[in-house]
Amino acid sequence: MPVPLSVDGSARTKELIAELPVGELRQLAGKSQREPAEIIGIKQPSLAKLQKQSDLQLSTLQTQKLA
């Protein structure tokens, strides 16, 4: 069962969430690969490849999106 993730948490909570592996975070939120891929502006197969990187974290994606 998906665990609801709140974006209204403390700064520390947001920091901890950003350090979770992307695949784990996505599964906890109960999302398909397509949904977060669309949000960050990539296609689902690209997200699938990124998720295979064991050390890929949300914070990494956020940094790449800003570049």
C-alpha positions in Angstrom: 0.0 0.0 0.0 1.5 3.4 -1.0 2.7 5.7 1.8 1.5 9.3 1.3 4.4 11.6 1.1 3.8 15.2 2.2 5.7 18.0 0.6 4.7 20.3 3.5 7.3 18.7 5.9 10.2 20.3 7.6 13.4 21.2 5.8 15.1 18.1 7.3 12.2 15.9 6.1 12.6 17.2 2.6 16.3 16.7 2.8 15.9 13.1 3.8 13.4 12.4 1.1 15.7 14.0 -1.5 18.4 11.5 -0.5 16.2 8.4 -1.0 16.9 6.3 -4.1 14.5 7.5 -6.9 13.0 4.0 -7.5 12.3 3.6 -3.8 10.8 7.0 -3.4 8.6 6.4 -6.5 7.4 3.1 -5.1 6.6 4.5 -1.7 4.5 7.2 -3.4 2.7 4.5 -5.4 3.6 6.1 -8.7 4.3 4.4 -12.0 7.6 5.4 -13.8 5.6 7.4 -16.3 4.2 9.9 -13.8 7.5 11.2 -12.3 9.2 11.0 -15.7 6.6 13.5 -17.1 7.0 15.7 -14.1 10.8 16.1 -14.7 10.4 16.3 -18.4 11.9 13.0 -19.6 10.4 9.8 -21.1 9.6 6.7 -19.1 12.4 4.5 -20.6 14.9 7.2 -19.6 13.7 7.1 -16.0 13.9 3.3 -16.0 17.5 3.6 -17.1 18.3 6.2 -14.5 16.6 4.1 -11.8 19.0 1.2 -12.5 21.8 3.4 -11.1 21.8 2.3 -7.5 23.0 5.6 -6.2 20.6 7.8 -8.1 18.7 10.1 -5.7 16.1 12.7 -6.1 18.6 15.4 -5.2 20.7 14.3 -8.2 17.7 14.7 -10.5 16.9 18.1 -9.1 20.5 19.2 -9.7 20.4 17.9 -13.3 17.1 19.6 -14.0 18.5 22.9 -12.9 21.6 22.6 -15.2 
